[in-house]
Amino acid sequence: MTPNPTTMMTLEQKVRQCQDVLLANLVMMAETPAPTFKEEDRVRFLLDRFREAGLDHISDDEVNNGIGYLPGPEGAPTVAVAAHLDTVFDASSSHALSLGNERIQGIGIGDNSLGAAVLASLPYLIRTLDLKPHVNLWFLGVSRSLGRGNLGGIRFLLDNTPQNFDQAICLEGAPLGRLNFTSLAMMRGEITVEVPDEYDFSRFGVMGAIVHMNDIINRILEIPRPSRPQTSVVFGSLHGGNSFHELARTASLRFEVRSESGEVAKMIEDRIGEIIEEVRARSGVEIAFNKIAHRFHGGLPYSDPLVQKCHSVMDALEIKPKIGPSMSELAAFIARDIPAVTLGISNGHLINTLEEEVEVEPIFKGITQVLGVLMSLNNEGEIQ
C-alpha cells in the first residue's frame, strides 16, 4: 500500500465504520484493573479478542504476557506489535469511565488502556477490512512494564521466545504524533533514610531523616552534568515524617537519572552511591539505595527505513510527528538490536492522574496510522 492521502483517507473511513467494536474494546480494557504485576484479567480479555479474530499460537506465560500470531506470506519478515497492559493505579481505585462525545475520562486511559485496546482490536480490523499485510505479525500484550516492573514482561518474552523479530511497533495511548525511535540511558532509584532507635542526637545535633535527605539531595545537585550529551536528574517524589513537632525518623526519595550517554548516566549513578556512603559514615543514620530500573541508550537513525515509513504515513494523514526518546518497550527491543518505533494513538490530557482523559476523534486517525505503517512494511500491502 502506498501511503498517499487518498489511500489513507479511504482506510480511515473504513476504520470509522468499526467504531462500536473499537470503543467497546476500549471500555472493557480500561475498566479492567491492571496494576503492575497483576495484569492477568487484562490478559484474559486480550486473548479472548485474539481468539475471536482467529489468530494462531494464542498463549500466555508465567509473567502474564499475552501473545497471538497472524501469518503473512511465506518467507515474509516478522514484525512484533506490542503494548504494555499495566497502569500505575491499583485495583482499589475506581476504573469506571466517563464517555463523552469529545473525550473519554478514566484512570489509565492514556497510559496505556488505549494502546492495549488498539492492540486487541488490530487483528479484528485486519480481518474485517480485508487487509493483507506482507509481514508475519506477532501481537504482544506485555506485563510488568511500569515502575518496579522495569520492562520485566517484554524482557522475559524476548529472552525466552524462539521467534526472531525483524522489526517492532510499540503502541502508547498518547499523544497522537508520538514517534520514538531512540532510547535514553536511564537509572531509576529510591533512597531511604532511617534514623535508628539508638541515634545519638546529643552528638549529631537535632536533625532527623529529612535533614539528612536534604544533604543528599544538595550533593546530588552538585554533581557536574554536561550540556552535551543532554543529561538530567529528576526528583520525582519526597516523603518523610508524620507530624509538625516530632523529628522525622524516615524519609524516602524517588528519582531518575536520564542521559543521551550511557557513560555519563553510569558516572552519575556511581557518584550518588559515593554520596550515600559519605553521608551514612558521617551521620550514623541507615541509608538504603535501591536501583529500581535501568535503560540503555541506543536506537535508530532518522534515516532508517522504518522511521521514514512512519513519516510517510503521518504526512499522508496530516499528523505532525512529535519526535523524542522513549524508555518504554522500545528500549527492550533496541537493547537487542531489533529496529523499533513507538507510535501514539490520540491526544491525552492529565496522564497518570485521577482526571486522565483522551480525545475521541483522533483515535481513528491514530489507528489508521498504525495500520498504514503495518501495510507499508516489506513493500506493498493490499486493501480490498
N, C-alpha and C positions, 0 to 999 in steps of 0.2 A: 504494500500500500504506500503510495506517495503522499506524504503529509502536507497536502496543499489545502488552502482554506475551504474549498468546496467539498473535498472529501471529508475533512474534519467536521464541517457543519452537518453533513449527512450522518456521520457517525454519532454526533452529539444528539441529533434529533431521535435517532434510534435508541440511545441510552435513556432519554427522557421518557420514552414510551414504557420503560421498565421502572418508573418512579415508585410505584406501590411496593414492589418487591425490594427495591433498594432501601426505602425508608423503613420498611418492616424489619429488614435485617439490621439496620442501624439501631432501631429501638430495642430489639431483642439483645443485641450485643451490648449496648450502653447500659441497659437496666440489669445486666448480669454482673455482679461484683467480681473483680479480678485483681485483688491486691497482689503485689509481687510475692511469689512462692505459692499462691493459691488461685491459680488460673484454670483449674480443672473444669469448672462449669462452662466457661467460655470455650474451652477446647471441645467439649461435647457438642455444643451448639455449632461450632465451626465444622466439625467432622460430619454432622448431620447435613449441613448445606453442601458439603463436598459429595456426600452420597447421593443427594437429590440431583446433583449436576452430573453424576455418572463418572466421577474421577476414578482413577486406578490407584492402587497401592496406598489406600487411605489408612492411616495409623497414627497412634500417639506413642510417646516414650516415657521413660521413668521421670523426666523432669517437666512433663506436661507440654511438650511441643506437639502440635498437630500438623500433619502433612497430607497432601494429596497430589496426584500426578496426572497431567494431561499430555499424552504423547503427541508429538508432531511428526513430520516426515522422517523417514529412516535416515540416520546419519546427520540430522539437524543438530545445531548447538543446543545445549541445555541451559536454561535460564531459571534462576530462583526468584520468586516473588515473595517477599517477606514483610510481615507486620508484627510488631510486638503486641501481645494480648493484655499485658498488665497495666494497671494505673497506680497512681500514688495514693489512692483513697482506700481505706479499709472497708470491710464488708458491713460494718455497723452504720456507715454513712448512707443517707438516702440516695439511691441511684435512679429515682424517678425522673423522667424527662419532662420538660415543658416544651411542647411543639407549637410553634407559631408559623405563620406564612413565610416570614423572612428569616427567622432564626430558631435554632433548637438549643435549649439550655439544659445542662446537666453535668454533674461532675464527671471528669474523664472523657467528655465527648470529643474534645480535640486531641487529647493525648491519652490513649490513642484509640478510642472506641470507633471513631470514623474510619481510621486506617484499617482496623481489624474488620469492620463491616464491609469495606470495599474488597478486602481480601476474600471474605466469604462470598461476595457477590460476583467476583470476576468469572469463575467457571460458568455460572448461570448465564452471564451476559455473553460470553464467548459462544456457548451452545445456542442460546436463544437468537442471537443476532447473526448466527451462521458465519462467525469469523473463523478464519483459518490461519492462525499464526504459523510461520515457518520455523518454529523452535519447539523444543520439548520444554514444558512448563512444570516446575515443582512449586506448589503453593505452600508456604511455610508460616504457620501461626506460632510464634515463638514466645517463650515464657522467660521470666526472671531477667528482664532487661534493665529495669529501673533501679536506682539506688544501690542497695546491697546486693541486688541480683547480679549486677556487674556483667550484663550481657551473657549470663550463665546459660540461658536456653539456646541461643544461636551458637555459642561456642561449643556446647555439648553436641549439638546437631552436626556441626561442621567437623568436629573431631571424630564422630562415630559413624557418619554415613559413608557408604562406599561410593556414593554418587559424586562425580566431579562437576562443578558448576562452571560454565564458561563466562557467565555474567550474572548480575543480580540487580533487582529493582526493589528498593525498600520503600514502604508506604507509611507516611505520617499524616495525621488528620489535618494539620495546619503548618504553615499557611499555603494557600494556592500560589504557585510560582516557586515554591521551595525547590532548589536544585543544589543538592550537596554531592560533591564527588571527591572531597578530601576530608581527612580526619585530623584533629589536633592531638598532640600529646597531652595527656591529662592524668592527674592523680587526685583522687577524691579521698579526703581523710577526715577523721574525727579525733579531737584531742579532749581528754577528760582529766580535769584536775580534782583531786580529792584530798582534803585535809584530814590526816589520821587523828584518831582519838587522843593519841599521846602528843599531839602537836604542841610545841613549847612557845606560846605566844609571848612570854616574857623575853625570850631570846630573839625571836624574829620580828617583834613588833606586832601591832594589832592589824593583821592582814588575813583575809580569808581567801577562798579559792578564786573569787572574781579578780582580786588584785593580781594574783599570780598569772591568771589567764590574760589579763591586760598586759602584763610584762611580756608574755609570749607573743601576743598579737603585735605589740610595738616592735619587737625584734624581727618578726617575720616581715613587717613593713619596711624594715631597714635593709632587707636582702636586695642587693643590686639586681635590677631587671632590665635587660636591653630593650630598646625601642624596636630593634630588628635583630632576630625574629620576634614578632609580636608575642608578648608574654604577660600574663596577669595572674593575680591571686584573688579569688573571690571568696569573701567571708559570707557564708550563706545563712547561718543561724548561730545564736549565742544564748545559752541558758545557764542560770545559776542562782542559788539561794532560794529562800522561801518566805522571807519577811523583811520588814524595814529595819528591825532593831537587832537582828542576830547576824553574825558573820556567816557568810556562805561556806558551807562545808564542801560543796561540789560545784563545779562549773564545766560546761561542755561547749565545744566549738566545732562546727562543721564548715568545711572549706573545700575549695577546689583550686588546683594549680593547672593552668592551661598555657600551652606554648606551641608555636609552629616548629619548635626544635625539641626533639626527644632528649638531647643532651642538656639543654637548659632546664627542662622540666625535672630531670633527674638531679641536677645540681641543686635546685631549689628544694626538692624533696629531701635530699641529704642534709642540707643546711637546716631545715626545720627539725630534723632528727637531732642534730647537734644542739640546737637551741633548747629543745626539751630536756636533753641530758644536762645542760648547763643550769637551767632553772631548777630541775629536780635536785641536783647536787647542792646547790646553794641554799635552797629554801627548806628542804626536808619534806616537801609535800609529795604525794604519789601522783604521777602523771602517766597516762596511757595514751599511746599514739596508734590508732587503728587505721590502716590503709584499706579503704573500702573498695576502691575501683581504680583501674588503670586503663588507659588507651594509648595507642601508638600513633605517631604522626605518619601520614602517607596519603596516597590517593592517586587519582588520575590527572593527567594534564588537561588543560582546557580544550586542546585539540583532539582528544581521544574520540574515536568514532561514536562511542556510546553517549558521551556528553553532547556531541554535535547532533545526534539523532534527537535527543531530548530538546535541544534548542530548536530544531526544525519543527517539531510537533508544537512546541509552545508558541512559536511565531505564527504558525497556521491558525492556532486558537486564540491569538492575541493575548497570550499570558505573558506578563513581564517576569523574567527569571529573577529570583532572589538567591544569589549565589553566596555561599558561606560554608564553613566547615561543619561537620556533624560528629557527634560522639555516640550515636545510636548504633543499630545493627550494621550500618555501613562500615563502622570501624572494624568489626569482626571479619567481614569479607575482605577489606583492604589488608588486614594483617595476614591473610592467606593468599594474597596476590590475585584475588578474584575481582575483576573490574565491576564496579558497583556505583549506583547513584541512589539518592533518596529524593522522592517526589512528594509534594504536599497536595491535599485534595480540596480544601476550602479555606476560607478566611476564618480564623479563630480569634476569640477575644477572652481575656482574663483566664488564660490557660493555667491549669492546676490550682484554681480557686473554686470556691463553692458556687460562684456565678459563671463558671466556664460555659462558653457557647460557641456555636459555629453558624455561619450563614448557609441558608438552604440553597439559594440559586446557584452559587459557584460549584456545588458538589458535582453537578452533571458535567460541567466542563472539566473538572478535576479528574473524574473517572474517564472521560473521553481521552484526556491526556495520557493516562496510564495505558489504555487500550491502544492508542495511537503509537506509543513507544513500543509496546509489545509487537504490534503488527509491522513495524518498520525494521525490526531486527532481522538479520540474515536475509537481506534483500527485500523481497516483496511478500507481504501477507495479502489476504484476499477478503473483500467484503462482498457478500452476495446481495 
